[in-house]
Amino acid sequence: MQAPSENTDVKLDTSNEPSAHLIEENVALPEEIFHSYLSYILYEMVHYIPIVIIFLLNVCLVLLFLFFHDGPGTILFYVFSLFCSLPMLVASVGEFIMKPIRNQDFKINLLVEVIKRKPAVKGKEWRTITYNMNQYLFDHRLWNTPYCFYDDEDCHHYFLRLIEGKTFKKQGDSPTSNVTDAQSNEATTSPPIGATESFTFHSGPNYQKYLSKAAEIEQQSQDNYWQGRHPDIDALLKKTE
């Protein structure tokens, strides 16, 4: 593993940072830190506790079998133990590969990054988003290393899994603007006397609203990307109508 230089290992402050194109030179992703993808995977597996524990268990069982197999009952016990532990090892590796990050705060922060930066498909903004998300996972102890996503495509694919196949409504006026309008024109917007207002409380931000806005931005980026690759696509679509 290559050690990143001081310039490429500087933690970015997402709350008060310049535009992505000004800081992209200071962003180092695992694809640039490790010699190969294999070395990255091995490094991550060594730091993934379930894999380490189950792997050591299998090693101990094999060693015990090699040195202490003095009876059929003992051999049967070792075989049965390996039969149970090997699938557990395979399952833990599969769980690691799928990166099952179920933390809601992490997902919301990823959506906020997309909404804030409006990344283009295969754009440089995804490098900054990926770096920030890797740091977030590590700082909040959701991942054992600051290298969860290997490259920007890895992070982008994770984001696509959050929104792909879902149906969204386009965002209208924000609740903040509605509150502002109500304060500026209280006579016309206040409810009648005796009327009851209701709302649904969410512990934290409205996840579905963030998801919808981020999906809208991604759809526009996808349209712009394919429009750039095939400028005549609109004319072709009109011919097929």
C-alpha positions as CSV (number, residue, x, y, z in Angstrom):
1,M,0.0,0.0,0.0
2,Q,1.3,3.4,-0.9
3,A,1.1,6.1,1.8
4,P,-0.6,9.3,0.5
5,S,1.3,12.5,0.7
6,E,0.3,15.2,3.1
7,N,-1.3,17.2,0.3
8,T,-3.5,14.3,-0.7
9,D,-4.5,13.2,2.8
10,V,-5.9,16.5,4.0
11,K,-9.4,16.2,5.5
12,L,-11.9,18.3,3.6
13,D,-14.4,20.4,5.6
14,T,-17.6,20.0,3.6
15,S,-19.3,22.8,5.6
16,N,-17.0,25.5,4.4
17,E,-15.0,24.4,1.4
18,P,-14.3,25.9,-2.1
19,S,-15.8,24.4,-5.2
20,A,-15.0,20.8,-6.2
21,H,-12.8,21.9,-9.1
22,L,-10.6,23.8,-6.7
23,I,-9.9,20.9,-4.3
24,E,-10.0,17.9,-6.6
25,E,-6.1,17.9,-6.7
26,N,-6.1,17.3,-3.0
27,V,-8.4,14.3,-3.1
28,A,-6.8,10.9,-3.0
29,L,-9.1,7.9,-3.4
30,P,-8.1,4.2,-2.7
31,E,-7.5,3.6,-6.5
32,E,-4.6,6.0,-6.3
33,I,-3.3,4.9,-2.8
34,F,-3.1,1.1,-3.4
35,H,-1.0,-0.7,-5.9
36,S,-4.0,-2.7,-7.2
37,Y,-7.6,-3.6,-6.5
38,L,-6.5,-6.9,-5.1
39,S,-4.2,-5.2,-2.5
40,Y,-7.1,-2.9,-1.6
41,I,-9.5,-5.8,-1.1
42,L,-7.0,-7.7,1.0
43,Y,-6.4,-4.6,3.1
44,E,-10.1,-4.1,3.6
45,M,-10.7,-7.7,4.5
46,V,-8.0,-7.7,7.1
47,H,-9.8,-4.8,8.8
48,Y,-13.3,-6.3,8.5
49,I,-13.8,-7.9,11.9
50,P,-16.4,-10.6,10.9
51,I,-14.1,-12.0,8.2
52,V,-11.1,-11.9,10.5
53,I,-12.9,-13.8,13.3
54,I,-14.4,-16.5,11.1
55,F,-11.2,-16.9,9.1
56,L,-9.2,-17.5,12.4
57,L,-11.9,-19.9,13.5
58,N,-11.4,-21.9,10.4
59,V,-7.7,-21.9,10.7
60,C,-7.9,-23.1,14.3
61,L,-10.2,-25.9,13.3
62,V,-7.9,-27.0,10.5
63,L,-4.8,-27.0,12.8
64,L,-6.7,-28.9,15.5
65,F,-7.7,-31.5,12.9
66,L,-4.2,-31.9,11.7
67,F,-2.6,-32.4,15.1
68,F,-5.5,-33.9,17.2
69,H,-7.5,-36.5,15.1
70,D,-7.2,-39.4,17.5
71,G,-10.7,-40.8,17.1
72,P,-13.8,-41.0,14.8
73,G,-15.7,-38.8,17.2
74,T,-13.1,-36.0,17.1
75,I,-12.8,-36.2,13.3
76,L,-16.6,-36.0,13.0
77,F,-16.7,-32.9,15.3
78,Y,-14.0,-31.1,13.2
79,V,-15.8,-31.9,9.9
80,F,-19.1,-30.7,11.3
81,S,-17.5,-27.5,12.6
82,L,-15.9,-26.8,9.3
83,F,-19.1,-27.6,7.5
84,C,-20.8,-24.9,9.6
85,S,-18.0,-22.2,9.7
86,L,-17.0,-22.2,6.0
87,P,-20.5,-21.0,4.8
88,M,-20.2,-18.3,7.5
89,L,-16.9,-17.2,6.0
90,V,-18.4,-17.1,2.5
91,A,-21.4,-15.1,3.8
92,S,-19.2,-12.6,5.6
93,V,-17.1,-12.0,2.5
94,G,-20.3,-11.6,0.5
95,E,-21.6,-9.1,3.0
96,F,-18.4,-7.2,2.8
97,I,-18.5,-7.1,-1.1
98,M,-22.0,-5.8,-1.1
99,K,-21.1,-2.9,1.3
100,P,-24.4,-3.0,3.3
101,I,-24.2,0.5,4.8
102,R,-27.7,0.9,6.3
103,N,-27.0,4.0,8.4
104,Q,-29.7,6.6,7.6
105,D,-27.5,9.6,8.5
106,F,-24.9,8.4,6.0
107,K,-27.5,8.1,3.2
108,I,-28.8,11.6,4.0
109,N,-25.3,13.1,3.9
110,L,-24.7,11.4,0.6
111,L,-27.9,12.9,-0.8
112,V,-27.0,16.3,0.5
113,E,-23.6,16.1,-1.2
114,V,-25.3,15.2,-4.5
115,I,-27.9,18.0,-4.1
116,K,-25.1,20.5,-3.2
117,R,-22.6,19.6,-5.9
118,K,-25.0,18.6,-8.7
119,P,-22.4,16.1,-10.1
120,A,-22.3,15.3,-13.8
121,V,-22.2,11.7,-14.9
122,K,-18.5,10.6,-14.8
123,G,-17.8,14.2,-13.6
124,K,-15.0,15.2,-11.3
125,E,-17.5,16.2,-8.6
126,W,-18.0,12.5,-7.8
127,R,-14.3,12.3,-6.7
128,T,-14.9,14.9,-4.0
129,I,-18.2,13.3,-3.0
130,T,-16.5,9.9,-2.7
131,Y,-13.7,11.2,-0.6
132,N,-16.1,13.0,1.8
133,M,-18.2,9.9,2.1
134,N,-15.2,7.7,2.9
135,Q,-14.1,10.2,5.6
136,Y,-17.7,10.3,7.0
137,L,-17.9,6.6,7.3
138,F,-14.5,6.3,9.0
139,D,-15.0,9.3,11.3
140,H,-18.4,8.0,12.5
141,R,-17.1,4.5,13.0
142,L,-19.4,3.1,10.3
143,W,-16.4,1.6,8.4
144,N,-13.1,0.4,9.8
145,T,-10.9,2.2,7.3
146,P,-11.2,5.6,5.4
147,Y,-11.3,3.6,2.1
148,C,-14.8,2.1,1.9
149,F,-15.4,3.2,-1.7
150,Y,-12.5,2.3,-4.0
151,D,-13.2,5.0,-6.6
152,D,-15.9,7.5,-7.7
153,E,-17.7,4.9,-9.8
154,D,-18.1,2.7,-6.7
155,C,-19.7,5.5,-4.8
156,H,-21.9,6.6,-7.7
157,H,-23.2,3.0,-8.1
158,Y,-24.1,2.9,-4.4
159,F,-26.0,6.2,-4.9
160,L,-27.8,4.7,-7.9
161,R,-28.9,1.7,-5.9
162,L,-30.7,4.1,-3.5
163,I,-32.8,5.8,-6.3
164,E,-32.9,3.3,-9.1
165,G,-36.4,1.9,-9.9
166,K,-38.2,4.3,-7.6
167,T,-40.9,6.8,-8.6
168,F,-40.6,10.4,-7.4
169,K,-42.7,13.5,-7.6
170,K,-40.9,16.7,-8.7
171,Q,-40.1,19.1,-5.8
172,G,-42.3,22.1,-5.4
173,D,-41.9,25.1,-3.1
174,S,-39.9,24.2,0.0
175,P,-41.4,24.4,3.5
176,T,-39.1,27.2,4.3
177,S,-40.4,29.4,1.6
178,N,-44.0,28.6,2.7
179,V,-43.1,29.7,6.2
180,T,-41.6,32.9,4.9
181,D,-44.6,33.7,2.9
182,A,-46.8,33.0,5.8
183,Q,-44.9,35.4,8.0
184,S,-45.0,38.2,5.4
185,N,-48.7,37.8,4.7
186,E,-50.2,36.4,7.9
187,A,-53.7,37.6,7.2
188,T,-54.2,35.6,4.0
189,T,-52.4,32.4,5.0
190,S,-53.4,31.9,8.7
191,P,-56.0,29.2,9.1
192,P,-59.6,30.0,10.1
193,I,-60.4,30.3,13.7
194,G,-61.2,26.8,15.1
195,A,-59.4,25.0,12.3
196,T,-56.8,22.4,13.2
197,E,-53.5,22.0,11.5
198,S,-51.7,18.7,11.4
199,F,-48.3,17.4,10.3
200,T,-46.2,14.3,10.5
201,F,-43.1,14.5,12.6
202,H,-39.8,13.1,11.2
203,S,-36.8,12.5,13.5
204,G,-34.3,14.3,11.3
205,P,-34.6,15.5,7.8
206,N,-37.3,14.3,5.4
207,Y,-35.4,11.4,3.8
208,Q,-37.9,11.0,0.9
209,K,-37.7,14.7,0.0
210,Y,-33.9,14.5,-0.1
211,L,-34.0,11.3,-2.1
212,S,-36.5,12.8,-4.6
213,K,-34.4,15.9,-5.2
214,A,-31.1,14.0,-5.6
215,A,-32.9,11.6,-8.0
216,E,-34.1,14.6,-10.0
217,I,-30.5,16.0,-10.2
218,E,-29.2,12.6,-11.3
219,Q,-31.8,12.2,-14.0
220,Q,-30.9,15.6,-15.4
221,S,-27.2,14.7,-15.3
222,Q,-28.0,11.4,-17.2
223,D,-30.0,13.3,-19.8
224,N,-27.2,15.8,-20.3
225,Y,-24.6,13.0,-20.5
226,W,-26.4,11.1,-23.2
227,Q,-27.4,14.3,-25.0
228,G,-23.7,15.2,-25.2
229,R,-22.8,11.8,-26.6
230,H,-25.7,11.7,-29.1
231,P,-26.6,15.3,-30.0
232,D,-29.2,14.1,-32.6
233,I,-31.1,12.0,-30.0
234,D,-34.0,14.4,-29.8
235,A,-34.5,14.3,-33.6
236,L,-34.4,10.5,-33.6
237,L,-37.0,10.3,-30.8
238,K,-39.3,12.7,-32.7
239,K,-39.1,10.4,-35.7
240,T,-40.2,7.4,-33.7
241,E,-43.3,9.2,-32.2
